[in-house]
Amino acid sequence: MTTETEPAPPASVSPKLSAVEGIKAGSKYLRGDLAEQLAADTDHLSEDGKQLIKFHGSYQQEDRDARKYRQKAGVGKAYMFMIRLKLPGGKLTADQYLAIDDLAARYGNGTLRLTTRQSIQLHGVLKVDLKATIAGINEALLSTLGGCGDVNRNVVCCPAPTGDPVRTQMQALADAVAAHLAPHAGRQAYHELWLNGEKVPDPVAVPVEEAEPVYGAVYLPRKFKTAFALPEDNCTDLLAHCLGFQAVVEGGQPVGYNLFAGGGQGQTNSKPDTYPLLAQPICRVDPDEVVAAAEAVVRLFRDHGNRADRKRARLKYVLHDWGVERFRQVFARDYWKRPLRPPVERPITGADLHHGWHRQRDGKWFLGLSVENGRVKDEGAVRLRSGLRAIVSRVRCTVRLSAQQDALLGDIAAGDRPVVDALLSEYGVPRPETLPMVRKWSMACPAIPTCGLALTESERALPGVVTQLEAALARLGLAGEPISVRMTGCPNGCARPFQSEVGLVGRGGTKYTLYVGGDVFGRRLNFELEDSVPIERIVPKLAALFAAFKGERSPGETFGNYCARTDVERLRQLAAGAGG
């Protein structure tokens, strides 16, 4: 109670919304003036256009390799665009894969980039070719809508086309969730801009509940990611996602799903209140409740996510700031609107790369191939892009992409296996069984030259680091260890470096923050070992830890588990002793 001499408490003031919220609000459901900007004789979009085109599956980028000589020549930036497909579960037919490969040759930089979320990115597309490229993707019965932007992104699930009932159901549910959470009014804008050009009457006049029944007029506060996984095969890194569905299996049949929420990787160097988090178990749902449960979590995020500070706008911060119990209460009372059933105890026990030849239930086969850092290209004697094209064209196999940036070729007849093996040899494509374990378990984001957020190299730097790691591990007799190494050019963490046994996060120039102690199966976050490590000192520091690991490990213990149980200061001393 205030007195006459005490100042009254300040009135509650809502925080100022971020600039992106204003852009979305005035966009007429993702249209803005994109049509006019795309028709203009320019090589790039305005700031508003840059934000809106993300929802349509594209990022405006700059060729950072060209920056220095263009500045010297007094010319502007070399603008280009990345286009990302929306591929639930990462599946394509033979014709679809070949069509995307054609588009990469015609409009992109001649490579395909397999992502850590089971999609394909085309890099180096010019603004003048954007419409033709996206139209070509749709002609292949694929889409880019919602590949980026403040909506539910690509839904991931185990890609292995085994034909078993669990993976078959997960794929069907991934398709259903992706379809249900696709933008509604945004789909109309997408068709207007990229396909038939037909406009609908005054989209703003349509009631929000009809135009965007799930997202509302301003969509989500930030991106939203969904994954499906099995306890024994966490190949999608379930705990890294905003929303996860873990299959509950009894007698070989999927009987339900544990719902997890609040995972996420990114952090910001200058903001200590940002950090990676693992998703937490919330409840159990039946298979026929999965789509409704996904919508309920999205609605909760829509209403309670931070729309003022985009660096803290992910669902993980809602759950962290509230706590799990309050999250459950709000979710059950206001969105699920029914009692919650407790999750079933199903510990994560493994993760499968799905490499090599595997028999499907229908008698056909699939082949998992390791794709270094997801880049499908022809380089030197390894003509991976040409080899994959030859195989897909010849045997008409399906293509599945993994969340580990690899490719699975499915539905191959037994009689075609020798043909595939011969083509792999002809094009110099290495078989997974011939590759060192640390290379197969490594991942990197694209970073420089295409990503504007990158502080350092990643995709182009990691292969050299891995080559050094291979030699160090071989000297110690540890070449057979499945040590996961992930590198990103910035702390946004697109390659999920904060869960890996070795995480390398760009700090600036050629320096990285070195993390260790994560888990090869994605069950634990790692911790910072040393900041601002020059790239040439990374392997010597890790080699000192590998040597201690070899001498002190328990039977069957992984490198990540060893680091997690060992005193952090001792590990830091070992690394420092290897050269600072």
Sequence and secondary structure as in RCSB ss.txt:
>XXXX:A:sequence
MTTETEPAPPASVSPKLSAVEGIKAGSKYLRGDLAEQLAADTDHLSEDGKQLIKFHGSYQQEDRDARKYRQKAGV
GKAYMFMIRLKLPGGKLTADQYLAIDDLAARYGNGTLRLTTRQSIQLHGVLKVDLKATIAGINEALLSTLGGCGD
VNRNVVCCPAPTGDPVRTQMQALADAVAAHLAPHAGRQAYHELWLNGEKVPDPVAVPVEEAEPVYGAVYLPRKFK
TAFALPEDNCTDLLAHCLGFQAVVEGGQPVGYNLFAGGGQGQTNSKPDTYPLLAQPICRVDPDEVVAAAEAVVRL
FRDHGNRADRKRARLKYVLHDWGVERFRQVFARDYWKRPLRPPVERPITGADLHHGWHRQRDGKWFLGLSVENGR
VKDEGAVRLRSGLRAIVSRVRCTVRLSAQQDALLGDIAAGDRPVVDALLSEYGVPRPETLPMVRKWSMACPAIPT
CGLALTESERALPGVVTQLEAALARLGLAGEPISVRMTGCPNGCARPFQSEVGLVGRGGTKYTLYVGGDVFGRRL
NFELEDSVPIERIVPKLAALFAAFKGERSPGETFGNYCARTDVERLRQLAAGAGG
>XXXX:A:secstr
   TTS            HHHHHHHTSTTTTTTHHHHHHSS SS  HHHHHHHHHTTEEEEE GGGHHHHHHHT 
   EEEEEE B GGGEE HHHHHHHHHHHHHTS S EEE TTS EEEEEE GGGHHHHHHHHHHTT B TTSSSS
SB   B        HHHHHHHHHHHHHHHHTS SHHHHHHHHHHSS    S GGGS HHHHSTTT TT  SS B 
EEEEBTTB TT GGGSSEEEEEEEETTEEEEEEEEE  B   BTTBTT   B  EEEEEE GGGHHHHHHHHHHH
HHHHS SS GGG SHHHHHHHH HHHHHHHIIIIII S  B              EEEE TTS EEEEE  GGGE
E EETTEEHHHHHHHHHHHH  EEEE TTS EEEEEE GGGHHHHHHHHHHTT   GGGS HHHHTEEE   TTT
 TT SS  TTTHHHHHHHHHHHHHHTT TT    EEEESSTT TT TTSSSEEEEEEETTEEEEEE   TTS S 
 EEEEEEEEHHHHHHHHHHHHHHHHHH  TT  HHHHHHHS HHHHHHHHHHT  
